[in-house]
Amino acid sequence: YLATFQGSTHCPAWKLTWKSCPPPRVKFFHWLANLERCWTADRLARHGLPHPARCLLCNQAPESIHHLFLACPFSK
Ligand SMILES: [Zn+2]
């Protein structure tokens, strides 16, 4: 059983998502963001759906979950 996890990485983010006490909708959003399942422009593009070319908040970079949470100057 342990051999199946050989070389895998351990991410404790699940504790932040499921062992904290925010409202369930916040937990669900955090879970989606952690899995990169939020409908950002890069995900819309991967699914062939209409999407803006750049971030709608700052108009400086392509929109992705990483950009929105970490790099966007508007959301900092
Ligand atoms: Zn931005």
N, CA, C, O and the ligand as a Tripos MOL2 file, in Angstrom:
@<TRIPOS>MOLECULE
protein
  305   303    77     0     0
PROTEIN
NO_CHARGES

@<TRIPOS>ATOM
      1 N           0.8310   -1.2020    0.0000 N.3       1 TYR1
      2 CA          0.0000    0.0000    0.0000 C.3       1 TYR1
      3 C           0.8640    1.2500    0.0000 C.2       1 TYR1
      4 O           0.6060    2.1690   -0.7770 O.2       1 TYR1
      5 N           1.8840    1.3100    0.8520 N.am      2 LEU2
      6 CA          2.7550    2.4860    0.9130 C.3       2 LEU2
      7 C           3.5470    2.6780   -0.3720 C.2       2 LEU2
      8 O           3.8910    3.8070   -0.7220 O.2       2 LEU2
      9 N           3.8440    1.5840   -1.0850 N.am      3 ALA3
     10 CA          4.5960    1.6930   -2.3320 C.3       3 ALA3
     11 C           3.8100    2.4620   -3.3920 C.2       3 ALA3
     12 O           4.4120    3.0670   -4.2790 O.2       3 ALA3
     13 N           2.4890    2.4520   -3.3180 N.am      4 THR4
     14 CA          1.7060    3.1970   -4.3110 C.3       4 THR4
     15 C           1.8970    4.7000   -4.1660 C.2       4 THR4
     16 O           1.6630    5.4410   -5.1210 O.2       4 THR4
     17 N           2.3150    5.1660   -2.9970 N.am      5 PHE5
     18 CA          2.5280    6.5930   -2.7740 C.3       5 PHE5
     19 C           3.9990    6.9830   -2.8680 C.2       5 PHE5
     20 O           4.3590    8.1190   -2.5590 O.2       5 PHE5
     21 N           4.8630    6.0370   -3.2970 N.am      6 GLN6
     22 CA          6.3010    6.3200   -3.4240 C.3       6 GLN6
     23 C           6.5100    7.4300   -4.4500 C.2       6 GLN6
     24 O           6.0350    7.3150   -5.5800 O.2       6 GLN6
     25 N           7.1970    8.4780   -4.0880 N.am      7 GLY7
     26 CA          7.4920    9.5800   -4.9880 C.3       7 GLY7
     27 C           6.3820   10.6100   -5.0950 C.2       7 GLY7
     28 O           6.5590   11.6190   -5.7770 O.2       7 GLY7
     29 N           5.2520   10.3960   -4.4520 N.am      8 SER8
     30 CA          4.1750   11.3780   -4.5220 C.3       8 SER8
     31 C           4.4540   12.5180   -3.5510 C.2       8 SER8
     32 O           5.2280   12.3760   -2.6040 O.2       8 SER8
     33 N           3.8130   13.6390   -3.8030 N.am      9 THR9
     34 CA          3.9980   14.7910   -2.9220 C.3       9 THR9
     35 C           2.8210   14.8610   -1.9520 C.2       9 THR9
     36 O           1.7000   14.4680   -2.2770 O.2       9 THR9
     37 N           3.1000   15.3610   -0.7760 N.am     10 HIS10
     38 CA          2.0790   15.4930    0.2590 C.3      10 HIS10
     39 C           1.6590   16.9480    0.3350 C.2      10 HIS10
     40 O           2.5070   17.8260    0.4950 O.2      10 HIS10
     41 N           0.3930   17.2160    0.2240 N.am     11 CYS11
     42 CA         -0.1210   18.5870    0.2810 C.3      11 CYS11
     43 C          -1.1030   18.6910    1.4490 C.2      11 CYS11
     44 O          -2.1650   18.0690    1.4190 O.2      11 CYS11
     45 N          -0.7630   19.4640    2.4670 N.am     12 PRO12
     46 CA         -1.6670   19.5780    3.6150 C.3      12 PRO12
     47 C          -2.8070   20.5630    3.3910 C.2      12 PRO12
     48 O          -3.4660   20.9560    4.3540 O.2      12 PRO12
     49 N          -3.0630   20.9790    2.1410 N.am     13 ALA13
     50 CA         -4.1100   21.9740    1.8820 C.3      13 ALA13
     51 C          -5.4930   21.4530    2.2570 C.2      13 ALA13
     52 O          -6.3890   22.2450    2.5520 O.2      13 ALA13
     53 N          -5.6820   20.1370    2.2510 N.am     14 TRP14
     54 CA         -6.9960   19.5990    2.5910 C.3      14 TRP14
     55 C          -7.3790   19.9480    4.0250 C.2      14 TRP14
     56 O          -8.5580   20.1250    4.3330 O.2      14 TRP14
     57 N          -6.3850   20.0450    4.8960 N.am     15 LYS15
     58 CA         -6.7000   20.4130    6.2840 C.3      15 LYS15
     59 C          -7.2400   21.8350    6.3540 C.2      15 LYS15
     60 O          -8.1850   22.1130    7.0920 O.2      15 LYS15
     61 N          -6.6240   22.7490    5.5650 N.am     16 LEU16
     62 CA         -7.0870   24.1290    5.5410 C.3      16 LEU16
     63 C          -8.5100   24.1870    5.0000 C.2      16 LEU16
     64 O          -9.3160   25.0000    5.4510 O.2      16 LEU16
     65 N          -8.8170   23.3290    4.0340 N.am     17 THR17
     66 CA        -10.1480   23.3390    3.4260 C.3      17 THR17
     67 C         -11.1860   22.7180    4.3430 C.2      17 THR17
     68 O         -12.2190   23.3330    4.6070 O.2      17 THR17
     69 N         -10.9350   21.5230    4.8290 N.am     18 TRP18
     70 CA        -11.9880   20.7560    5.4920 C.3      18 TRP18
     71 C         -11.9170   20.7670    7.0050 C.2      18 TRP18
     72 O         -12.9090   20.4290    7.6510 O.2      18 TRP18
     73 N         -10.7830   21.1400    7.6090 N.am     19 LYS19
     74 CA        -10.6550   21.1610    9.0680 C.3      19 LYS19
     75 C         -10.7240   22.5650    9.6400 C.2      19 LYS19
     76 O         -10.3500   22.7730   10.7940 O.2      19 LYS19
     77 N         -11.1920   23.5360    8.8620 N.am     20 SER20
     78 CA        -11.3500   24.8980    9.3610 C.3      20 SER20
     79 C         -12.8490   25.1780    9.5380 C.2      20 SER20
     80 O         -13.6810   24.3180    9.2490 O.2      20 SER20
     81 N         -13.1800   26.3570   10.0020 N.am     21 CYS21
     82 CA        -14.5770   26.6140   10.3560 C.3      21 CYS21
     83 C         -15.2560   27.7110    9.5480 C.2      21 CYS21
     84 O         -16.1940   28.3140   10.0710 O.2      21 CYS21
     85 N         -14.8540   28.0220    8.2970 N.am     22 PRO22
     86 CA        -15.6380   28.9990    7.5290 C.3      22 PRO22
     87 C         -16.9450   28.3750    7.0600 C.2      22 PRO22
     88 O         -17.1410   27.1680    7.2020 O.2      22 PRO22
     89 N         -17.8410   29.1860    6.5040 N.am     23 PRO23
     90 CA        -19.0980   28.6420    5.9740 C.3      23 PRO23
     91 C         -18.8180   27.6160    4.8660 C.2      23 PRO23
     92 O         -17.7780   27.6760    4.2090 O.2      23 PRO23
     93 N         -19.7380   26.6910    4.6670 N.am     24 PRO24
     94 CA        -19.5140   25.6380    3.6610 C.3      24 PRO24
     95 C         -19.2480   26.1770    2.2640 C.2      24 PRO24
     96 O         -18.4690   25.5790    1.5220 O.2      24 PRO24
     97 N         -19.8730   27.2940    1.8810 N.am     25 ARG25
     98 CA        -19.6310   27.8340    0.5410 C.3      25 ARG25
     99 C         -18.1790   28.2880    0.3790 C.2      25 ARG25
    100 O         -17.6200   28.1860   -0.7130 O.2      25 ARG25
    101 N         -17.5620   28.7900    1.4600 N.am     26 VAL26
    102 CA        -16.1600   29.1970    1.4090 C.3      26 VAL26
    103 C         -15.2730   27.9670    1.3040 C.2      26 VAL26
    104 O         -14.2990   27.9660    0.5500 O.2      26 VAL26
    105 N         -15.5990   26.9200    2.0540 N.am     27 LYS27
    106 CA        -14.8440   25.6650    1.9560 C.3      27 LYS27
    107 C         -14.9200   25.1110    0.5440 C.2      27 LYS27
    108 O         -13.9180   24.6580   -0.0090 O.2      27 LYS27
    109 N         -16.1240   25.1490   -0.0420 N.am     28 PHE28
    110 CA        -16.3060   24.6210   -1.3890 C.3      28 PHE28
    111 C         -15.5070   25.4310   -2.3970 C.2      28 PHE28
    112 O         -14.8800   24.8550   -3.2860 O.2      28 PHE28
    113 N         -15.5160   26.7760   -2.2770 N.am     29 PHE29
    114 CA        -14.7410   27.6160   -3.1890 C.3      29 PHE29
    115 C         -13.2540   27.3380   -3.0350 C.2      29 PHE29
    116 O         -12.5420   27.2490   -4.0350 O.2      29 PHE29
    117 N         -12.7680   27.2010   -1.8080 N.am     30 HIS30
    118 CA        -11.3540   26.9170   -1.5790 C.3      30 HIS30
    119 C         -10.9750   25.5760   -2.2040 C.2      30 HIS30
    120 O          -9.8990   25.4360   -2.7850 O.2      30 HIS30
    121 N         -11.8580   24.5990   -2.0800 N.am     31 TRP31
    122 CA        -11.6130   23.2750   -2.6540 C.3      31 TRP31
    123 C         -11.5110   23.3860   -4.1780 C.2      31 TRP31
    124 O         -10.6060   22.8150   -4.7860 O.2      31 TRP31
    125 N         -12.4500   24.1290   -4.7950 N.am     32 LEU32
    126 CA        -12.4040   24.3100   -6.2530 C.3      32 LEU32
    127 C         -11.1390   25.0560   -6.6820 C.2      32 LEU32
    128 O         -10.5050   24.6810   -7.6680 O.2      32 LEU32
    129 N         -10.7720   26.1030   -5.9540 N.am     33 ALA33
    130 CA         -9.5700   26.8620   -6.3010 C.3      33 ALA33
    131 C          -8.3220   26.0070   -6.1490 C.2      33 ALA33
    132 O          -7.4010   26.1110   -6.9580 O.2      33 ALA33
    133 N          -8.2790   25.1690   -5.1280 N.am     34 ASN34
    134 CA         -7.1290   24.2940   -4.9130 C.3      34 ASN34
    135 C          -6.9730   23.2830   -6.0400 C.2      34 ASN34
    136 O          -5.8540   22.9120   -6.3950 O.2      34 ASN34
    137 N          -8.0850   22.8420   -6.5990 N.am     35 LEU35
    138 CA         -8.0530   21.8920   -7.7170 C.3      35 LEU35
    139 C          -7.9810   22.5960   -9.0700 C.2      35 LEU35
    140 O          -7.9880   21.9390  -10.1110 O.2      35 LEU35
    141 N          -7.9100   23.9500   -9.0630 N.am     36 GLU36
    142 CA         -7.9110   24.7610  -10.2820 C.3      36 GLU36
    143 C          -9.1330   24.4590  -11.1320 C.2      36 GLU36
    144 O          -9.0250   24.2870  -12.3460 O.2      36 GLU36
    145 N         -10.2890   24.3940  -10.4980 N.am     37 ARG37
    146 CA        -11.5470   24.1040  -11.1840 C.3      37 ARG37
    147 C         -12.4630   25.3200  -11.2630 C.2      37 ARG37
    148 O         -13.6220   25.1880  -11.6550 O.2      37 ARG37
    149 N         -11.9640   26.5030  -10.8990 N.am     38 CYS38
    150 CA        -12.7730   27.7120  -11.0270 C.3      38 CYS38
    151 C         -12.8070   28.1220  -12.4940 C.2      38 CYS38
    152 O         -11.8520   27.8830  -13.2330 O.2      38 CYS38
    153 N         -13.8940   28.7320  -12.9100 N.am     39 TRP39
    154 CA        -14.0680   29.0820  -14.3210 C.3      39 TRP39
    155 C         -13.3500   30.3820  -14.6430 C.2      39 TRP39
    156 O         -13.9820   31.4180  -14.8500 O.2      39 TRP39
    157 N         -12.0370   30.3200  -14.6840 N.am     40 THR40
    158 CA        -11.2390   31.4570  -15.1150 C.3      40 THR40
    159 C         -11.0770   31.3880  -16.6270 C.2      40 THR40
    160 O         -11.4670   30.4030  -17.2540 O.2      40 THR40
    161 N         -10.5010   32.4360  -17.2120 N.am     41 ALA41
    162 CA        -10.3900   32.5110  -18.6780 C.3      41 ALA41
    163 C          -9.5720   31.3650  -19.2430 C.2      41 ALA41
    164 O          -9.9120   30.8390  -20.3030 O.2      41 ALA41
    165 N          -8.5070   30.9630  -18.5690 N.am     42 ASP42
    166 CA         -7.6900   29.8660  -19.1100 C.3      42 ASP42
    167 C          -8.4670   28.5550  -19.1210 C.2      42 ASP42
    168 O          -8.2910   27.7440  -20.0310 O.2      42 ASP42
    169 N          -9.3070   28.3380  -18.1430 N.am     43 ARG43
    170 CA        -10.1190   27.1060  -18.1270 C.3      43 ARG43
    171 C         -11.2200   27.1740  -19.1860 C.2      43 ARG43
    172 O         -11.5160   26.1770  -19.8440 O.2      43 ARG43
    173 N         -11.8270   28.3610  -19.3470 N.am     44 LEU44
    174 CA        -12.8290   28.5230  -20.3960 C.3      44 LEU44
    175 C         -12.2100   28.2480  -21.7620 C.2      44 LEU44
    176 O         -12.8320   27.6150  -22.6150 O.2      44 LEU44
    177 N         -10.9740   28.7310  -21.9680 N.am     45 ALA45
    178 CA        -10.2880   28.5070  -23.2480 C.3      45 ALA45
    179 C         -10.0260   27.0220  -23.4700 C.2      45 ALA45
    180 O         -10.1860   26.5290  -24.5870 O.2      45 ALA45
    181 N          -9.6260   26.3040  -22.4270 N.am     46 ARG46
    182 CA         -9.3640   24.8630  -22.5680 C.3      46 ARG46
    183 C         -10.6140   24.0990  -22.9730 C.2      46 ARG46
    184 O         -10.5340   23.0710  -23.6450 O.2      46 ARG46
    185 N         -11.7830   24.6120  -22.5560 N.am     47 HIS47
    186 CA        -13.0380   23.9470  -22.8770 C.3      47 HIS47
    187 C         -13.6850   24.5090  -24.1350 C.2      47 HIS47
    188 O         -14.8000   24.1220  -24.4840 O.2      47 HIS47
    189 N         -12.9880   25.4280  -24.8280 N.am     48 GLY48
    190 CA        -13.4960   25.9720  -26.0760 C.3      48 GLY48
    191 C         -14.6450   26.9380  -25.8980 C.2      48 GLY48
    192 O         -15.4540   27.1060  -26.8100 O.2      48 GLY48
    193 N         -14.7340   27.5770  -24.7460 N.am     49 LEU49
    194 CA        -15.8130   28.5200  -24.4570 C.3      49 LEU49
    195 C         -15.3000   29.9500  -24.6310 C.2      49 LEU49
    196 O         -14.0990   30.1940  -24.5180 O.2      49 LEU49
    197 N         -16.2010   30.8950  -24.9040 N.am     50 PRO50
    198 CA        -15.7680   32.2870  -25.0410 C.3      50 PRO50
    199 C         -15.1550   32.7990  -23.7390 C.2      50 PRO50
    200 O         -15.6420   32.5140  -22.6450 O.2      50 PRO50
    201 N         -14.0730   33.5630  -23.8920 N.am     51 HIS51
    202 CA        -13.3560   34.0460  -22.7170 C.3      51 HIS51
    203 C         -12.6410   35.3490  -23.0480 C.2      51 HIS51
    204 O         -12.3040   35.5900  -24.2070 O.2      51 HIS51
    205 N         -12.4050   36.1860  -22.0550 N.am     52 PRO52
    206 CA        -11.6470   37.4130  -22.2990 C.3      52 PRO52
    207 C         -10.1650   37.0760  -22.5010 C.2      52 PRO52
    208 O          -9.6500   36.1150  -21.9300 O.2      52 PRO52
    209 N          -9.4860   37.8940  -23.3330 N.am     53 ALA53
    210 CA         -8.0760   37.6400  -23.6250 C.3      53 ALA53
    211 C          -7.1810   37.9410  -22.4290 C.2      53 ALA53
    212 O          -6.1520   37.2940  -22.2350 O.2      53 ALA53
    213 N          -7.5810   38.9290  -21.6290 N.am     54 ARG54
    214 CA         -6.7570   39.3310  -20.4770 C.3      54 ARG54
    215 C          -7.6350   39.4340  -19.2380 C.2      54 ARG54
    216 O          -8.8630   39.4220  -19.3250 O.2      54 ARG54
    217 N          -6.9950   39.5340  -18.1060 N.am     55 CYS55
    218 CA         -7.6910   39.6600  -16.8300 C.3      55 CYS55
    219 C          -8.6130   40.8870  -16.8710 C.2      55 CYS55
    220 O          -8.1860   41.9750  -17.2560 O.2      55 CYS55
    221 N          -9.8650   40.7050  -16.4770 N.am     56 LEU56
    222 CA        -10.8240   41.8020  -16.5150 C.3      56 LEU56
    223 C         -10.5710   42.8310  -15.4230 C.2      56 LEU56
    224 O         -11.0620   43.9560  -15.5160 O.2      56 LEU56
    225 N          -9.8290   42.4780  -14.4080 N.am     57 LEU57
    226 CA         -9.5650   43.4060  -13.3100 C.3      57 LEU57
    227 C          -8.3990   44.3400  -13.6160 C.2      57 LEU57
    228 O          -8.4870   45.5420  -13.3620 O.2      57 LEU57
    229 N          -7.3130   43.8060  -14.1550 N.am     58 CYS58
    230 CA         -6.1180   44.6190  -14.3590 C.3      58 CYS58
    231 C          -5.7500   44.7880  -15.8280 C.2      58 CYS58
    232 O          -4.9870   45.6970  -16.1530 O.2      58 CYS58
    233 N          -6.2560   43.9570  -16.7190 N.am     59 ASN59
    234 CA         -5.9670   44.0180  -18.1570 C.3      59 ASN59
    235 C          -4.4660   43.9490  -18.4450 C.2      59 ASN59
    236 O          -3.9840   44.5950  -19.3760 O.2      59 ASN59
    237 N          -3.7270   43.1740  -17.6540 N.am     60 GLN60
    238 CA         -2.2700   43.1070  -17.8320 C.3      60 GLN60
    239 C          -1.7760   41.7170  -18.1780 C.2      60 GLN60
    240 O          -0.7040   41.5810  -18.7660 O.2      60 GLN60
    241 N          -2.5220   40.6820  -17.8340 N.am     61 ALA61
    242 CA         -2.0400   39.3170  -18.0310 C.3      61 ALA61
    243 C          -3.2250   38.4060  -18.3080 C.2      61 ALA61
    244 O          -4.3600   38.7510  -17.9780 O.2      61 ALA61
    245 N          -2.9770   37.2400  -18.9120 N.am     62 PRO62
    246 CA         -4.0640   36.2730  -19.0780 C.3      62 PRO62
    247 C          -4.6050   35.8430  -17.7140 C.2      62 PRO62
    248 O          -3.8540   35.6730  -16.7540 O.2      62 PRO62
    249 N          -5.9170   35.6740  -17.6560 N.am     63 GLU63
    250 CA         -6.5530   35.3420  -16.3760 C.3      63 GLU63
    251 C          -6.4130   33.8560  -16.0730 C.2      63 GLU63
    252 O          -6.7750   33.0080  -16.8880 O.2      63 GLU63
    253 N          -5.8900   33.5550  -14.9060 N.am     64 SER64
    254 CA         -5.8130   32.1810  -14.4010 C.3      64 SER64
    255 C          -6.0430   32.2510  -12.8990 C.2      64 SER64
    256 O          -6.0370   33.3320  -12.3090 O.2      64 SER64
    257 N          -6.2440   31.1030  -12.2940 N.am     65 ILE65
    258 CA         -6.4780   31.0990  -10.8490 C.3      65 ILE65
    259 C          -5.2320   31.5810  -10.1060 C.2      65 ILE65
    260 O          -5.3330   32.2490   -9.0780 O.2      65 ILE65
    261 N          -4.0620   31.2360  -10.6340 N.am     66 HIS66
    262 CA         -2.8040   31.7010  -10.0330 C.3      66 HIS66
    263 C          -2.7040   33.2170  -10.1210 C.2      66 HIS66
    264 O          -2.3180   33.8810   -9.1590 O.2      66 HIS66
    265 N          -3.0600   33.7610  -11.2920 N.am     67 HIS67
    266 CA         -2.9910   35.2120  -11.4640 C.3      67 HIS67
    267 C          -3.9610   35.9120  -10.5120 C.2      67 HIS67
    268 O          -3.5940   36.8910   -9.8620 O.2      67 HIS67
    269 N          -5.1980   35.4140  -10.4280 N.am     68 LEU68
    270 CA         -6.1980   36.0880   -9.6040 C.3      68 LEU68
    271 C          -5.8360   36.1010   -8.1290 C.2      68 LEU68
    272 O          -6.0600   37.0990   -7.4450 O.2      68 LEU68
    273 N          -5.2790   35.0040   -7.6290 N.am     69 PHE69
    274 CA         -5.0010   34.9190   -6.1940 C.3      69 PHE69
    275 C          -3.6240   35.4550   -5.8140 C.2      69 PHE69
    276 O          -3.4490   35.9610   -4.7050 O.2      69 PHE69
    277 N          -2.6400   35.3540   -6.7160 N.am     70 LEU70
    278 CA         -1.2740   35.6620   -6.3190 C.3      70 LEU70
    279 C          -0.6340   36.8280   -7.0590 C.2      70 LEU70
    280 O           0.1760   37.5490   -6.4750 O.2      70 LEU70
    281 N          -0.9730   37.0320   -8.3190 N.am     71 ALA71
    282 CA         -0.2150   37.9860   -9.1180 C.3      71 ALA71
    283 C          -0.9870   39.2290   -9.5300 C.2      71 ALA71
    284 O          -0.3620   40.2320   -9.8740 O.2      71 ALA71
    285 N          -2.2770   39.2110   -9.5130 N.am     72 CYS72
    286 CA         -3.0620   40.3480  -10.0040 C.3      72 CYS72
    287 C          -2.8830   41.5530   -9.0770 C.2      72 CYS72
    288 O          -3.1650   41.4530   -7.8830 O.2      72 CYS72
    289 N          -2.4140   42.6990   -9.6120 N.am     73 PRO73
    290 CA         -2.2290   43.8660   -8.7400 C.3      73 PRO73
    291 C          -3.5580   44.4130   -8.2040 C.2      73 PRO73
    292 O          -3.5820   45.0520   -7.1510 O.2      73 PRO73
    293 N          -4.6490   44.1700   -8.9110 N.am     74 PHE74
    294 CA         -5.9460   44.6620   -8.4490 C.3      74 PHE74
    295 C          -6.4460   43.8950   -7.2320 C.2      74 PHE74
    296 O          -7.0710   44.4790   -6.3470 O.2      74 PHE74
    297 N          -6.1810   42.6030   -7.1790 N.am     75 SER75
    298 CA         -6.7130   41.7890   -6.0780 C.3      75 SER75
    299 C          -5.7650   41.7030   -4.8910 C.2      75 SER75
    300 O          -6.1020   41.0760   -3.8860 O.2      75 SER75
    301 N          -4.5870   42.3170   -4.9810 N.am     76 LYS76
    302 CA         -3.6650   42.2840   -3.8330 C.3      76 LYS76
    303 C          -4.1400   43.1980   -2.7310 C.2      76 LYS76
    304 O          -3.4910   43.2980   -1.6890 O.2      76 LYS76
    305 ZN         -5.3590   40.7730  -13.0160 Zn       77 ZN77
@<TRIPOS>BOND
     1     1     2 1
     2     2     3 1
     3     3     4 2
     4     3     5 am
     5     5     6 1
     6     6     7 1
     7     7     8 2
     8     7     9 am
     9     9    10 1
    10    10    11 1
    11    11    12 2
    12    11    13 am
    13    13    14 1
    14    14    15 1
    15    15    16 2
    16    15    17 am
    17    17    18 1
    18    18    19 1
    19    19    20 2
    20    19    21 am
    21    21    22 1
    22    22    23 1
    23    23    24 2
    24    23    25 am
    25    25    26 1
    26    26    27 1
    27    27    28 2
    28    27    29 am
    29    29    30 1
    30    30    31 1
    31    31    32 2
    32    31    33 am
    33    33    34 1
    34    34    35 1
    35    35    36 2
    36    35    37 am
    37    37    38 1
    38    38    39 1
    39    39    40 2
    40    39    41 am
    41    41    42 1
    42    42    43 1
    43    43    44 2
    44    43    45 am
    45    45    46 1
    46    46    47 1
    47    47    48 2
    48    47    49 am
    49    49    50 1
    50    50    51 1
    51    51    52 2
    52    51    53 am
    53    53    54 1
    54    54    55 1
    55    55    56 2
    56    55    57 am
    57    57    58 1
    58    58    59 1
    59    59    60 2
    60    59    61 am
    61    61    62 1
    62    62    63 1
    63    63    64 2
    64    63    65 am
    65    65    66 1
    66    66    67 1
    67    67    68 2
    68    67    69 am
    69    69    70 1
    70    70    71 1
    71    71    72 2
    72    71    73 am
    73    73    74 1
    74    74    75 1
    75    75    76 2
    76    75    77 am
    77    77    78 1
    78    78    79 1
    79    79    80 2
    80    79    81 am
    81    81    82 1
    82    82    83 1
    83    83    84 2
    84    83    85 am
    85    85    86 1
    86    86    87 1
    87    87    88 2
    88    87    89 am
    89    89    90 1
    90    90    91 1
    91    91    92 2
    92    91    93 am
    93    93    94 1
    94    94    95 1
    95    95    96 2
    96    95    97 am
    97    97    98 1
    98    98    99 1
    99    99   100 2
   100    99   101 am
   101   101   102 1
   102   102   103 1
   103   103   104 2
   104   103   105 am
   105   105   106 1
   106   106   107 1
   107   107   108 2
   108   107   109 am
   109   109   110 1
   110   110   111 1
   111   111   112 2
   112   111   113 am
   113   113   114 1
   114   114   115 1
   115   115   116 2
   116   115   117 am
   117   117   118 1
   118   118   119 1
   119   119   120 2
   120   119   121 am
   121   121   122 1
   122   122   123 1
   123   123   124 2
   124   123   125 am
   125   125   126 1
   126   126   127 1
   127   127   128 2
   128   127   129 am
   129   129   130 1
   130   130   131 1
   131   131   132 2
   132   131   133 am
   133   133   134 1
   134   134   135 1
   135   135   136 2
   136   135   137 am
   137   137   138 1
   138   138   139 1
   139   139   140 2
   140   139   141 am
   141   141   142 1
   142   142   143 1
   143   143   144 2
   144   143   145 am
   145   145   146 1
   146   146   147 1
   147   147   148 2
   148   147   149 am
   149   149   150 1
   150   150   151 1
   151   151   152 2
   152   151   153 am
   153   153   154 1
   154   154   155 1
   155   155   156 2
   156   155   157 am
   157   157   158 1
   158   158   159 1
   159   159   160 2
   160   159   161 am
   161   161   162 1
   162   162   163 1
   163   163   164 2
   164   163   165 am
   165   165   166 1
   166   166   167 1
   167   167   168 2
   168   167   169 am
   169   169   170 1
   170   170   171 1
   171   171   172 2
   172   171   173 am
   173   173   174 1
   174   174   175 1
   175   175   176 2
   176   175   177 am
   177   177   178 1
   178   178   179 1
   179   179   180 2
   180   179   181 am
   181   181   182 1
   182   182   183 1
   183   183   184 2
   184   183   185 am
   185   185   186 1
   186   186   187 1
   187   187   188 2
   188   187   189 am
   189   189   190 1
   190   190   191 1
   191   191   192 2
   192   191   193 am
   193   193   194 1
   194   194   195 1
   195   195   196 2
   196   195   197 am
   197   197   198 1
   198   198   199 1
   199   199   200 2
   200   199   201 am
   201   201   202 1
   202   202   203 1
   203   203   204 2
   204   203   205 am
   205   205   206 1
   206   206   207 1
   207   207   208 2
   208   207   209 am
   209   209   210 1
   210   210   211 1
   211   211   212 2
   212   211   213 am
   213   213   214 1
   214   214   215 1
   215   215   216 2
   216   215   217 am
   217   217   218 1
   218   218   219 1
   219   219   220 2
   220   219   221 am
   221   221   222 1
   222   222   223 1
   223   223   224 2
   224   223   225 am
   225   225   226 1
   226   226   227 1
   227   227   228 2
   228   227   229 am
   229   229   230 1
   230   230   231 1
   231   231   232 2
   232   231   233 am
   233   233   234 1
   234   234   235 1
   235   235   236 2
   236   235   237 am
   237   237   238 1
   238   238   239 1
   239   239   240 2
   240   239   241 am
   241   241   242 1
   242   242   243 1
   243   243   244 2
   244   243   245 am
   245   245   246 1
   246   246   247 1
   247   247   248 2
   248   247   249 am
   249   249   250 1
   250   250   251 1
   251   251   252 2
   252   251   253 am
   253   253   254 1
   254   254   255 1
   255   255   256 2
   256   255   257 am
   257   257   258 1
   258   258   259 1
   259   259   260 2
   260   259   261 am
   261   261   262 1
   262   262   263 1
   263   263   264 2
   264   263   265 am
   265   265   266 1
   266   266   267 1
   267   267   268 2
   268   267   269 am
   269   269   270 1
   270   270   271 1
   271   271   272 2
   272   271   273 am
   273   273   274 1
   274   274   275 1
   275   275   276 2
   276   275   277 am
   277   277   278 1
   278   278   279 1
   279   279   280 2
   280   279   281 am
   281   281   282 1
   282   282   283 1
   283   283   284 2
   284   283   285 am
   285   285   286 1
   286   286   287 1
   287   287   288 2
   288   287   289 am
   289   289   290 1
   290   290   291 1
   291   291   292 2
   292   291   293 am
   293   293   294 1
   294   294   295 1
   295   295   296 2
   296   295   297 am
   297   297   298 1
   298   298   299 1
   299   299   300 2
   300   299   301 am
   301   301   302 1
   302   302   303 1
   303   303   304 2
@<TRIPOS>SUBSTRUCTURE
     1 TYR1         2 RESIDUE 1 A TYR
     2 LEU2         6 RESIDUE 1 A LEU
     3 ALA3        10 RESIDUE 1 A ALA
     4 THR4        14 RESIDUE 1 A THR
     5 PHE5        18 RESIDUE 1 A PHE
     6 GLN6        22 RESIDUE 1 A GLN
     7 GLY7        26 RESIDUE 1 A GLY
     8 SER8        30 RESIDUE 1 A SER
     9 THR9        34 RESIDUE 1 A THR
    10 HIS10       38 RESIDUE 1 A HIS
    11 CYS11       42 RESIDUE 1 A CYS
    12 PRO12       46 RESIDUE 1 A PRO
    13 ALA13       50 RESIDUE 1 A ALA
    14 TRP14       54 RESIDUE 1 A TRP
    15 LYS15       58 RESIDUE 1 A LYS
    16 LEU16       62 RESIDUE 1 A LEU
    17 THR17       66 RESIDUE 1 A THR
    18 TRP18       70 RESIDUE 1 A TRP
    19 LYS19       74 RESIDUE 1 A LYS
    20 SER20       78 RESIDUE 1 A SER
    21 CYS21       82 RESIDUE 1 A CYS
    22 PRO22       86 RESIDUE 1 A PRO
    23 PRO23       90 RESIDUE 1 A PRO
    24 PRO24       94 RESIDUE 1 A PRO
    25 ARG25       98 RESIDUE 1 A ARG
    26 VAL26      102 RESIDUE 1 A VAL
    27 LYS27      106 RESIDUE 1 A LYS
    28 PHE28      110 RESIDUE 1 A PHE
    29 PHE29      114 RESIDUE 1 A PHE
    30 HIS30      118 RESIDUE 1 A HIS
    31 TRP31      122 RESIDUE 1 A TRP
    32 LEU32      126 RESIDUE 1 A LEU
    33 ALA33      130 RESIDUE 1 A ALA
    34 ASN34      134 RESIDUE 1 A ASN
    35 LEU35      138 RESIDUE 1 A LEU
    36 GLU36      142 RESIDUE 1 A GLU
    37 ARG37      146 RESIDUE 1 A ARG
    38 CYS38      150 RESIDUE 1 A CYS
    39 TRP39      154 RESIDUE 1 A TRP
    40 THR40      158 RESIDUE 1 A THR
    41 ALA41      162 RESIDUE 1 A ALA
    42 ASP42      166 RESIDUE 1 A ASP
    43 ARG43      170 RESIDUE 1 A ARG
    44 LEU44      174 RESIDUE 1 A LEU
    45 ALA45      178 RESIDUE 1 A ALA
    46 ARG46      182 RESIDUE 1 A ARG
    47 HIS47      186 RESIDUE 1 A HIS
    48 GLY48      190 RESIDUE 1 A GLY
    49 LEU49      194 RESIDUE 1 A LEU
    50 PRO50      198 RESIDUE 1 A PRO
    51 HIS51      202 RESIDUE 1 A HIS
    52 PRO52      206 RESIDUE 1 A PRO
    53 ALA53      210 RESIDUE 1 A ALA
    54 ARG54      214 RESIDUE 1 A ARG
    55 CYS55      218 RESIDUE 1 A CYS
    56 LEU56      222 RESIDUE 1 A LEU
    57 LEU57      226 RESIDUE 1 A LEU
    58 CYS58      230 RESIDUE 1 A CYS
    59 ASN59      234 RESIDUE 1 A ASN
    60 GLN60      238 RESIDUE 1 A GLN
    61 ALA61      242 RESIDUE 1 A ALA
    62 PRO62      246 RESIDUE 1 A PRO
    63 GLU63      250 RESIDUE 1 A GLU
    64 SER64      254 RESIDUE 1 A SER
    65 ILE65      258 RESIDUE 1 A ILE
    66 HIS66      262 RESIDUE 1 A HIS
    67 HIS67      266 RESIDUE 1 A HIS
    68 LEU68      270 RESIDUE 1 A LEU
    69 PHE69      274 RESIDUE 1 A PHE
    70 LEU70      278 RESIDUE 1 A LEU
    71 ALA71      282 RESIDUE 1 A ALA
    72 CYS72      286 RESIDUE 1 A CYS
    73 PRO73      290 RESIDUE 1 A PRO
    74 PHE74      294 RESIDUE 1 A PHE
    75 SER75      298 RESIDUE 1 A SER
    76 LYS76      302 RESIDUE 1 A LYS
    77 ZN77       305 GROUP 0 **** ****
